[in-house]
């Protein structure tokens, strides 16, 4: 199963997350569209580099 970059917006967390593991990047308060685009680009790059760590109990 492939991993996907997903946006989570909740009461205690807003940011990009992995669809398969606990990797996440909290979104800061951004004042401009340029800053938001830069944050999204960095999140995409970090996401592509991360390796999902599987929980043995979750796979059982």
PDB file with one MODEL, atoms N, CA, C and O in Angstrom:
MODEL        1
ATOM      1  N   UNK A   1       0.840  -1.176   0.000  1.00  0.00           N
ATOM      2  CA  UNK A   1       0.000   0.000   0.000  1.00  0.00           C
ATOM      3  C   UNK A   1       0.888   1.244   0.000  1.00  0.00           C
ATOM      4  O   UNK A   1       1.839   1.330   0.777  1.00  0.00           O
ATOM      5  N   UNK A   2       0.584   2.189  -0.856  1.00  0.00           N
ATOM      6  CA  UNK A   2       1.368   3.410  -0.966  1.00  0.00           C
ATOM      7  C   UNK A   2       1.006   4.401   0.130  1.00  0.00           C
ATOM      8  O   UNK A   2      -0.127   4.439   0.609  1.00  0.00           O
ATOM      9  N   UNK A   3       1.989   5.197   0.514  1.00  0.00           N
ATOM     10  CA  UNK A   3       1.732   6.266   1.473  1.00  0.00           C
ATOM     11  C   UNK A   3       1.295   7.513   0.711  1.00  0.00           C
ATOM     12  O   UNK A   3       1.676   7.719  -0.441  1.00  0.00           O
ATOM     13  N   UNK A   4       0.489   8.339   1.375  1.00  0.00           N
ATOM     14  CA  UNK A   4      -0.002   9.571   0.781  1.00  0.00           C
ATOM     15  C   UNK A   4       0.152  10.706   1.782  1.00  0.00           C
ATOM     16  O   UNK A   4       0.015  10.505   2.989  1.00  0.00           O
ATOM     17  N   UNK A   5       0.435  11.886   1.278  1.00  0.00           N
ATOM     18  CA  UNK A   5       0.491  13.087   2.099  1.00  0.00           C
ATOM     19  C   UNK A   5      -0.943  13.582   2.261  1.00  0.00           C
ATOM     20  O   UNK A   5      -1.631  13.854   1.278  1.00  0.00           O
ATOM     21  N   UNK A   6      -1.385  13.696   3.517  1.00  0.00           N
ATOM     22  CA  UNK A   6      -2.763  14.129   3.785  1.00  0.00           C
ATOM     23  C   UNK A   6      -2.764  15.314   4.736  1.00  0.00           C
ATOM     24  O   UNK A   6      -1.869  15.447   5.571  1.00  0.00           O
ATOM     25  N   UNK A   7      -3.765  16.171   4.610  1.00  0.00           N
ATOM     26  CA  UNK A   7      -3.921  17.334   5.482  1.00  0.00           C
ATOM     27  C   UNK A   7      -4.879  16.976   6.600  1.00  0.00           C
ATOM     28  O   UNK A   7      -5.971  16.463   6.353  1.00  0.00           O
ATOM     29  N   UNK A   8      -4.469  17.248   7.832  1.00  0.00           N
ATOM     30  CA  UNK A   8      -5.314  17.032   9.008  1.00  0.00           C
ATOM     31  C   UNK A   8      -5.552  18.398   9.654  1.00  0.00           C
ATOM     32  O   UNK A   8      -4.610  19.154   9.889  1.00  0.00           O
ATOM     33  N   UNK A   9      -6.803  18.702   9.933  1.00  0.00           N
ATOM     34  CA  UNK A   9      -7.142  19.970  10.577  1.00  0.00           C
ATOM     35  C   UNK A   9      -8.084  19.673  11.732  1.00  0.00           C
ATOM     36  O   UNK A   9      -9.281  19.460  11.535  1.00  0.00           O
ATOM     37  N   UNK A  10      -7.531  19.661  12.940  1.00  0.00           N
ATOM     38  CA  UNK A  10      -8.320  19.334  14.125  1.00  0.00           C
ATOM     39  C   UNK A  10      -8.161  20.376  15.209  1.00  0.00           C
ATOM     40  O   UNK A  10      -7.542  21.421  15.004  1.00  0.00           O
ATOM     41  N   UNK A  11      -8.726  20.080  16.366  1.00  0.00           N
ATOM     42  CA  UNK A  11      -8.645  21.014  17.494  1.00  0.00           C
ATOM     43  C   UNK A  11      -7.228  21.156  18.037  1.00  0.00           C
ATOM     44  O   UNK A  11      -6.827  22.241  18.457  1.00  0.00           O
ATOM     45  N   UNK A  12      -6.464  20.053  18.028  1.00  0.00           N
ATOM     46  CA  UNK A  12      -5.126  20.089  18.624  1.00  0.00           C
ATOM     47  C   UNK A  12      -3.989  19.926  17.617  1.00  0.00           C
ATOM     48  O   UNK A  12      -2.822  19.902  18.008  1.00  0.00           O
ATOM     49  N   UNK A  13      -4.311  19.813  16.327  1.00  0.00           N
ATOM     50  CA  UNK A  13      -3.264  19.655  15.310  1.00  0.00           C
ATOM     51  C   UNK A  13      -3.791  20.104  13.960  1.00  0.00           C
ATOM     52  O   UNK A  13      -4.907  19.758  13.572  1.00  0.00           O
ATOM     53  N   UNK A  14      -2.981  20.875  13.246  1.00  0.00           N
ATOM     54  CA  UNK A  14      -3.249  21.224  11.849  1.00  0.00           C
ATOM     55  C   UNK A  14      -1.938  21.091  11.104  1.00  0.00           C
ATOM     56  O   UNK A  14      -0.938  21.699  11.484  1.00  0.00           O
ATOM     57  N   UNK A  15      -1.937  20.302  10.050  1.00  0.00           N
ATOM     58  CA  UNK A  15      -0.722  20.142   9.267  1.00  0.00           C
ATOM     59  C   UNK A  15      -0.781  18.942   8.359  1.00  0.00           C
ATOM     60  O   UNK A  15      -1.816  18.291   8.215  1.00  0.00           O
ATOM     61  N   UNK A  16       0.365  18.660   7.740  1.00  0.00           N
ATOM     62  CA  UNK A  16       0.498  17.545   6.822  1.00  0.00           C
ATOM     63  C   UNK A  16       0.883  16.283   7.583  1.00  0.00           C
ATOM     64  O   UNK A  16       1.691  16.343   8.510  1.00  0.00           O
ATOM     65  N   UNK A  17       0.319  15.149   7.206  1.00  0.00           N
ATOM     66  CA  UNK A  17       0.587  13.858   7.838  1.00  0.00           C
ATOM     67  C   UNK A  17       0.733  12.780   6.779  1.00  0.00           C
ATOM     68  O   UNK A  17       0.360  12.954   5.619  1.00  0.00           O
ATOM     69  N   UNK A  18       1.289  11.663   7.221  1.00  0.00           N
ATOM     70  CA  UNK A  18       1.386  10.475   6.372  1.00  0.00           C
ATOM     71  C   UNK A  18       0.128   9.637   6.564  1.00  0.00           C
ATOM     72  O   UNK A  18      -0.383   9.517   7.677  1.00  0.00           O
ATOM     73  N   UNK A  19      -0.358   9.066   5.488  1.00  0.00           N
ATOM     74  CA  UNK A  19      -1.550   8.220   5.558  1.00  0.00           C
ATOM     75  C   UNK A  19      -1.265   6.845   6.166  1.00  0.00           C
ATOM     76  O   UNK A  19      -2.201   6.106   6.466  1.00  0.00           O
ATOM     77  N   UNK A  20       0.017   6.487   6.353  1.00  0.00           N
ATOM     78  CA  UNK A  20       0.368   5.146   6.825  1.00  0.00           C
ATOM     79  C   UNK A  20       1.055   5.103   8.181  1.00  0.00           C
ATOM     80  O   UNK A  20       1.130   4.034   8.787  1.00  0.00           O
ATOM     81  N   UNK A  21       1.563   6.236   8.681  1.00  0.00           N
ATOM     82  CA  UNK A  21       2.289   6.213   9.954  1.00  0.00           C
ATOM     83  C   UNK A  21       2.063   7.524  10.707  1.00  0.00           C
ATOM     84  O   UNK A  21       1.205   8.323  10.329  1.00  0.00           O
ATOM     85  N   UNK A  22       2.824   7.738  11.756  1.00  0.00           N
ATOM     86  CA  UNK A  22       2.630   8.902  12.613  1.00  0.00           C
ATOM     87  C   UNK A  22       3.447  10.116  12.188  1.00  0.00           C
ATOM     88  O   UNK A  22       3.453  11.117  12.905  1.00  0.00           O
ATOM     89  N   UNK A  23       4.137  10.067  11.051  1.00  0.00           N
ATOM     90  CA  UNK A  23       4.888  11.225  10.576  1.00  0.00           C
ATOM     91  C   UNK A  23       3.931  12.393  10.395  1.00  0.00           C
ATOM     92  O   UNK A  23       2.824  12.230   9.882  1.00  0.00           O
ATOM     93  N   UNK A  24       4.369  13.570  10.819  1.00  0.00           N
ATOM     94  CA  UNK A  24       3.553  14.760  10.633  1.00  0.00           C
ATOM     95  C   UNK A  24       4.384  16.019  10.711  1.00  0.00           C
ATOM     96  O   UNK A  24       5.470  16.029  11.291  1.00  0.00           O
ATOM     97  N   UNK A  25       3.865  17.078  10.123  1.00  0.00           N
ATOM     98  CA  UNK A  25       4.518  18.373  10.148  1.00  0.00           C
ATOM     99  C   UNK A  25       3.454  19.421  10.475  1.00  0.00           C
ATOM    100  O   UNK A  25       2.567  19.698   9.668  1.00  0.00           O
ATOM    101  N   UNK A  26       3.561  19.992  11.664  1.00  0.00           N
ATOM    102  CA  UNK A  26       2.589  20.978  12.130  1.00  0.00           C
ATOM    103  C   UNK A  26       2.699  22.262  11.325  1.00  0.00           C
ATOM    104  O   UNK A  26       3.796  22.771  11.095  1.00  0.00           O
ATOM    105  N   UNK A  27       1.561  22.777  10.901  1.00  0.00           N
ATOM    106  CA  UNK A  27       1.530  24.013  10.120  1.00  0.00           C
ATOM    107  C   UNK A  27       1.669  25.225  11.033  1.00  0.00           C
ATOM    108  O   UNK A  27       0.912  25.367  11.994  1.00  0.00           O
ATOM    109  N   UNK A  28       2.631  26.100  10.740  1.00  0.00           N
ATOM    110  CA  UNK A  28       2.742  27.343  11.509  1.00  0.00           C
ATOM    111  C   UNK A  28       1.712  28.359  11.002  1.00  0.00           C
ATOM    112  O   UNK A  28       1.110  28.171   9.944  1.00  0.00           O
ATOM    113  N   UNK A  29       1.522  29.412  11.753  1.00  0.00           N
ATOM    114  CA  UNK A  29       0.668  30.511  11.266  1.00  0.00           C
ATOM    115  C   UNK A  29       1.460  31.254  10.203  1.00  0.00           C
ATOM    116  O   UNK A  29       2.555  31.751  10.467  1.00  0.00           O
ATOM    117  N   UNK A  30       0.903  31.329   9.002  1.00  0.00           N
ATOM    118  CA  UNK A  30       1.612  31.950   7.886  1.00  0.00           C
ATOM    119  C   UNK A  30       0.900  33.222   7.454  1.00  0.00           C
ATOM    120  O   UNK A  30      -0.327  33.268   7.364  1.00  0.00           O
ATOM    121  N   UNK A  31       1.688  34.244   7.190  1.00  0.00           N
ATOM    122  CA  UNK A  31       1.131  35.557   6.876  1.00  0.00           C
ATOM    123  C   UNK A  31       0.928  35.800   5.383  1.00  0.00           C
ATOM    124  O   UNK A  31       0.288  36.781   5.004  1.00  0.00           O
ATOM    125  N   UNK A  32       1.458  34.929   4.534  1.00  0.00           N
ATOM    126  CA  UNK A  32       1.334  35.179   3.099  1.00  0.00           C
ATOM    127  C   UNK A  32       1.196  33.877   2.328  1.00  0.00           C
ATOM    128  O   UNK A  32       1.518  32.797   2.823  1.00  0.00           O
ATOM    129  N   UNK A  33       0.709  34.010   1.108  1.00  0.00           N
ATOM    130  CA  UNK A  33       0.586  32.856   0.220  1.00  0.00           C
ATOM    131  C   UNK A  33       1.959  32.301  -0.121  1.00  0.00           C
ATOM    132  O   UNK A  33       2.130  31.086  -0.230  1.00  0.00           O
ATOM    133  N   UNK A  34       2.935  33.178  -0.288  1.00  0.00           N
ATOM    134  CA  UNK A  34       4.299  32.745  -0.596  1.00  0.00           C
ATOM    135  C   UNK A  34       4.842  31.868   0.528  1.00  0.00           C
ATOM    136  O   UNK A  34       5.455  30.833   0.266  1.00  0.00           O
ATOM    137  N   UNK A  35       4.622  32.276   1.779  1.00  0.00           N
ATOM    138  CA  UNK A  35       5.076  31.488   2.924  1.00  0.00           C
ATOM    139  C   UNK A  35       4.355  30.146   2.972  1.00  0.00           C
ATOM    140  O   UNK A  35       4.979  29.127   3.267  1.00  0.00           O
ATOM    141  N   UNK A  36       3.053  30.125   2.686  1.00  0.00           N
ATOM    142  CA  UNK A  36       2.293  28.875   2.683  1.00  0.00           C
ATOM    143  C   UNK A  36       2.805  27.933   1.601  1.00  0.00           C
ATOM    144  O   UNK A  36       2.937  26.732   1.839  1.00  0.00           O
ATOM    145  N   UNK A  37       3.092  28.458   0.424  1.00  0.00           N
ATOM    146  CA  UNK A  37       3.622  27.624  -0.661  1.00  0.00           C
ATOM    147  C   UNK A  37       4.987  27.058  -0.295  1.00  0.00           C
ATOM    148  O   UNK A  37       5.279  25.902  -0.603  1.00  0.00           O
ATOM    149  N   UNK A  38       5.828  27.858   0.358  1.00  0.00           N
ATOM    150  CA  UNK A  38       7.145  27.378   0.788  1.00  0.00           C
ATOM    151  C   UNK A  38       7.004  26.278   1.833  1.00  0.00           C
ATOM    152  O   UNK A  38       7.710  25.271   1.768  1.00  0.00           O
ATOM    153  N   UNK A  39       6.094  26.456   2.802  1.00  0.00           N
ATOM    154  CA  UNK A  39       5.850  25.427   3.817  1.00  0.00           C
ATOM    155  C   UNK A  39       5.380  24.134   3.159  1.00  0.00           C
ATOM    156  O   UNK A  39       5.855  23.052   3.506  1.00  0.00           O
ATOM    157  N   UNK A  40       4.457  24.238   2.217  1.00  0.00           N
ATOM    158  CA  UNK A  40       3.938  23.051   1.540  1.00  0.00           C
ATOM    159  C   UNK A  40       5.037  22.330   0.762  1.00  0.00           C
ATOM    160  O   UNK A  40       5.076  21.100   0.734  1.00  0.00           O
ATOM    161  N   UNK A  41       5.926  23.092   0.132  1.00  0.00           N
ATOM    162  CA  UNK A  41       7.029  22.490  -0.616  1.00  0.00           C
ATOM    163  C   UNK A  41       7.972  21.730   0.326  1.00  0.00           C
ATOM    164  O   UNK A  41       8.386  20.612   0.019  1.00  0.00           O
ATOM    165  N   UNK A  42       8.310  22.334   1.468  1.00  0.00           N
ATOM    166  CA  UNK A  42       9.190  21.686   2.456  1.00  0.00           C
ATOM    167  C   UNK A  42       8.509  20.436   3.018  1.00  0.00           C
ATOM    168  O   UNK A  42       9.153  19.400   3.182  1.00  0.00           O
ATOM    169  N   UNK A  43       7.223  20.528   3.310  1.00  0.00           N
ATOM    170  CA  UNK A  43       6.487  19.365   3.824  1.00  0.00           C
ATOM    171  C   UNK A  43       6.513  18.228   2.804  1.00  0.00           C
ATOM    172  O   UNK A  43       6.730  17.075   3.177  1.00  0.00           O
ATOM    173  N   UNK A  44       6.298  18.531   1.534  1.00  0.00           N
ATOM    174  CA  UNK A  44       6.321  17.509   0.481  1.00  0.00           C
ATOM    175  C   UNK A  44       7.696  16.854   0.395  1.00  0.00           C
ATOM    176  O   UNK A  44       7.798  15.632   0.287  1.00  0.00           O
ATOM    177  N   UNK A  45       8.750  17.662   0.442  1.00  0.00           N
ATOM    178  CA  UNK A  45      10.113  17.123   0.362  1.00  0.00           C
ATOM    179  C   UNK A  45      10.425  16.233   1.552  1.00  0.00           C
ATOM    180  O   UNK A  45      10.980  15.147   1.378  1.00  0.00           O
ATOM    181  N   UNK A  46      10.078  16.671   2.764  1.00  0.00           N
ATOM    182  CA  UNK A  46      10.322  15.861   3.966  1.00  0.00           C
ATOM    183  C   UNK A  46       9.505  14.579   3.934  1.00  0.00           C
ATOM    184  O   UNK A  46       9.996  13.517   4.316  1.00  0.00           O
ATOM    185  N   UNK A  47       8.264  14.675   3.482  1.00  0.00           N
ATOM    186  CA  UNK A  47       7.401  13.496   3.385  1.00  0.00           C
ATOM    187  C   UNK A  47       8.010  12.455   2.452  1.00  0.00           C
ATOM    188  O   UNK A  47       8.042  11.269   2.780  1.00  0.00           O
ATOM    189  N   UNK A  48       8.485  12.888   1.308  1.00  0.00           N
ATOM    190  CA  UNK A  48       9.060  11.953   0.333  1.00  0.00           C
ATOM    191  C   UNK A  48      10.308  11.266   0.871  1.00  0.00           C
ATOM    192  O   UNK A  48      10.615  10.146   0.462  1.00  0.00           O
ATOM    193  N   UNK A  49      11.038  11.917   1.784  1.00  0.00           N
ATOM    194  CA  UNK A  49      12.267  11.355   2.351  1.00  0.00           C
ATOM    195  C   UNK A  49      12.016  10.420   3.528  1.00  0.00           C
ATOM    196  O   UNK A  49      12.866   9.588   3.846  1.00  0.00           O
ATOM    197  N   UNK A  50      10.846  10.546   4.188  1.00  0.00           N
ATOM    198  CA  UNK A  50      10.646   9.763   5.413  1.00  0.00           C
ATOM    199  C   UNK A  50      10.329   8.298   5.084  1.00  0.00           C
ATOM    200  O   UNK A  50       9.788   7.973   4.028  1.00  0.00           O
ATOM    201  N   UNK A  51      10.685   7.445   6.023  1.00  0.00           N
ATOM    202  CA  UNK A  51      10.385   6.019   5.933  1.00  0.00           C
ATOM    203  C   UNK A  51       9.372   5.692   7.019  1.00  0.00           C
ATOM    204  O   UNK A  51       9.597   5.974   8.196  1.00  0.00           O
ATOM    205  N   UNK A  52       8.265   5.100   6.620  1.00  0.00           N
ATOM    206  CA  UNK A  52       7.228   4.740   7.590  1.00  0.00           C
ATOM    207  C   UNK A  52       7.772   3.690   8.556  1.00  0.00           C
ATOM    208  O   UNK A  52       8.421   2.726   8.148  1.00  0.00           O
ATOM    209  N   UNK A  53       7.498   3.892   9.826  1.00  0.00           N
ATOM    210  CA  UNK A  53       7.856   2.931  10.857  1.00  0.00           C
ATOM    211  C   UNK A  53       6.565   2.212  11.232  1.00  0.00           C
ATOM    212  O   UNK A  53       5.607   2.829  11.696  1.00  0.00           O
ATOM    213  N   UNK A  54       6.556   0.901  11.024  1.00  0.00           N
ATOM    214  CA  UNK A  54       5.354   0.130  11.272  1.00  0.00           C
ATOM    215  C   UNK A  54       5.301  -0.370  12.709  1.00  0.00           C
ATOM    216  O   UNK A  54       6.309  -0.800  13.269  1.00  0.00           O
ATOM    217  N   UNK A  55       4.138  -0.309  13.284  1.00  0.00           N
ATOM    218  CA  UNK A  55       3.892  -0.836  14.621  1.00  0.00           C
ATOM    219  C   UNK A  55       3.502  -2.305  14.456  1.00  0.00           C
ATOM    220  O   UNK A  55       2.527  -2.617  13.773  1.00  0.00           O
ATOM    221  N   UNK A  56       4.256  -3.197  15.075  1.00  0.00           N
ATOM    222  CA  UNK A  56       4.001  -4.634  14.941  1.00  0.00           C
ATOM    223  C   UNK A  56       2.587  -5.006  15.392  1.00  0.00           C
ATOM    224  O   UNK A  56       1.967  -5.888  14.799  1.00  0.00           O
ATOM    225  N   UNK A  57       2.073  -4.352  16.423  1.00  0.00           N
ATOM    226  CA  UNK A  57       0.720  -4.661  16.902  1.00  0.00           C
ATOM    227  C   UNK A  57      -0.329  -4.208  15.914  1.00  0.00           C
ATOM    228  O   UNK A  57      -1.364  -4.861  15.782  1.00  0.00           O
ATOM    229  N   UNK A  58      -0.096  -3.109  15.215  1.00  0.00           N
ATOM    230  CA  UNK A  58      -1.089  -2.609  14.245  1.00  0.00           C
ATOM    231  C   UNK A  58      -1.170  -3.533  13.036  1.00  0.00           C
ATOM    232  O   UNK A  58      -2.229  -3.658  12.421  1.00  0.00           O
ATOM    233  N   UNK A  59      -0.048  -4.189  12.687  1.00  0.00           N
ATOM    234  CA  UNK A  59      -0.021  -5.081  11.529  1.00  0.00           C
ATOM    235  C   UNK A  59      -0.572  -6.467  11.873  1.00  0.00           C
ATOM    236  O   UNK A  59      -0.902  -7.232  10.967  1.00  0.00           O
ATOM    237  N   UNK A  60      -0.677  -6.799  13.135  1.00  0.00           N
ATOM    238  CA  UNK A  60      -1.109  -8.143  13.550  1.00  0.00           C
ATOM    239  C   UNK A  60      -2.603  -8.336  13.418  1.00  0.00           C
ATOM    240  O   UNK A  60      -3.116  -9.411  13.728  1.00  0.00           O
TER     241      UNK A  60
ENDMDL
END
